Amino acid sequence: MDDIVKQALARWPNVPHCTGWLLLDARGHWRLRDEADQAQGAQGTPIRHEALIGFINRNYEHDAQGQWFFQNGPQRVYVELEYTPWVVRLASADGGALTLTDQTGRPFEPAAVYVDEHGAVLFAQAGEAASDTADGTADAAANAYASVALLHDHDLDCFTEHATLDEDGERGTFHWRAGTALPLQSIARADVPVRFAFVRSPEQAEKAAG
């Protein structure tokens, strides 16, 4: 988080947050949504200003409920997610090694790979092992994976070039790095937010809460 943002939070700690005005689309673009966009359920207008994009990227975080937000000075701007809180690009670096980079420009190191019912590919980063609650059930907040990212659809061909199907044609493997093969796992799109403990629409969650 930028120092100027921390200073603003310290000076004005109780500024009301807002929802519905900012969206991250499935290609990793930030979009501004005015009142008309929100009323129509539209994605909004892509942000093109590089300095503003950088500012959002540096101050993008999540709260304890799994709601992602952009800390705009003293105000928390909750983000609507078209799919996941991260979107990654897959590319071959020098020497042919694969790289994954999220929408903020940081490297993303996958520990698991999933394919949903629409053919979208998702990568998960390793996190702390899930713990058990007092009643013996798994603690969803302490997920085995720290975060999940959607692969940009323009990179599906690159993904396919480095994936193989088993003989049964149903299971497969993604060859990430030399000696590292990640099994392809199936997941339903509707299950992704619960599985990875994030809220896709803070706006709807706020309305549901009353």
N, C-alpha and C positions, 0 to 999 in steps of 0.2 A: 504494500500500500504506500502511495506517495506521502512524503512528509507533510506536504501542504494539506492533504486530506486528513491526516492524523491531527494536525493542528486545528482544522475546522471542526472535527468531531469533539475535540477537547473544549473548544470555545462554545459550540452550539450542540450539545449532546442530545437534545430532545426534538430535533426537527422531524416532522412526520414523514414516513416513507411513502413511496408511491408505487403503484403496480399498473401493468398494462401498457406502459409507454415504450418499453424497450424489448426487442425480441432477438434471439439468436436463431438463425435459420439453419436448415440442414446442410448448408454449404459453408457454415462458419462466418456468415455475414451478420453484422449488427444492423438492426433495422429500427427506425423510429416510427412509432405508431401514434398518430394524432387521434382525436376523438372520433373522427369519421372512420378511421381504420379499425378502432376498437369496436365501434358499433356494428361494423360489417364483418368483423372477424378476419380482417385482412392482415397480411404480414407487415405492411408498412413500407417505408422508403429506406433503401440501403444507405448506410452512412459511408461517405466517400472521403471525408476529411481525415487524412492520415494522422494528424496530431490528436484528434478526438478519438480515433480508433485505438491509438497507443495508450491514451489516458484510460479508456475503458478497460483495455487488456490488463493494465497494471493494477487496476483497482477492482478486479473481478473476483468475488469470493462467495462463500455460502454460509448460511446460518445453521444453527443446530437442528432445524427441521428439514434441512436438505433443500432449502430455497436459495437459488443463486441470485446474486445482486451485484450491481455496480455502485460503488460508494462514490457518489458525486459530491465531493466536499462533505458537508454535514448531513446530506440527504442520501438515504438508501433507496436506490432505484431497483426494484425487483425485476428479474428478467424472465420473460416468457420463452420457453424452449420448444422449438419445433420438434425436436427429438431428444438429444442428449446435451449435457452441459459443455461438452467438448466435441469438436469436429477436427479430424486429423487428415493430413495429406500424406500419402505414401509415395516414396521416390527411391530411386537407386542412386547411392552416393558413388564417389570415386572408388573404383575397384569392384563395383557391383553390389556392395553392401546396401541393404535396405534401411531407410530411415522413416520414422513417423514424426510429424511435427504438428502441434495443435494450432488452433486459430490465433493464439497469442505469440506464436513463433518459438515456443519451447519444445524440446524433444519429449516424446511420449514413448515410454518403454513398455511394451505389452507383456502381460503374463497369461492372458487368455484371449481367445477370439470366438465370436458368436456370429451366427447368421440368422436373421429373423425370417418370418414367413414371406416377406416381400423381396428377399434377396439382399437386404441391406446388411453390411458387415460392421460389427462393433468390436472394439478392442477394450480390454480392461487392464488397468495397472494394478500391480500387487499392493495390497495394504496389510494391515494387521489382521491376524487370524480372528475369526468371529469368536466372541465369548458367549457364555451362557448366562441367562438371567437367573434370579432366585428360584423361579419355578421350573428351571431346566430347559427352557426354550432358547433358541439362538437369539442373540441380540442383533436386530437388523441394523442398528446404527454402527455396530462394530463389524462392518462387512469385511469379508476376506479380500475384497478388491477396493482400492482407494477411490477409483474413478473410472468412468466409462466414456468412450469416445466413438462417435459415428465416423466411418470412413467416407470421405467426400466421394460422391458417385462418379466423378471423373477419373478416379483411381481404381475403379473396380477391375479394369482390364489388367493393370499392373498386379493387383492382388491375385487374380486368376492365374497369371503366369507363374506365381510362386506357391500355388496351392495344388494339391493332388487329391483325387478321390480314391477311397479304398475299393477293393474288388466288388463289394456289395453296392457301390454307387451311391450310398447314403451317408457314409461317414467320410471324413477327409482330414487333411493336415495342411497347415500353413507353415511354410519353411521361412522362418523369420531371419535367422542368422545361422551361420555354420554351426551345426551341432544343436540347434534349437528349433524344434518342430512343435508347433502348437496345434492340438486337435481342434477341429471345427465343431462347435457345439451349437445346438439349436436353441432358440429362445423366441418367445412370442413378444411382439412389440409392446403389447399391453402390460407385460410383466416387467419390462426393463426398469421403470421408475422404482418399483418396489424392490426389485432385486438389487439395485445399486443405490437405493436410499436417496432419491432426489425428487423434487416436486417439479413437474413439467409446467404447471401454470399457477404461480403464486396468486394471480388475479382471481382465478376460480376458487382457489383454496380460501382466500379472504372472504369471498362472497358466501361460500359454504359455511364459514365460521360465524356468519351473521353480521 
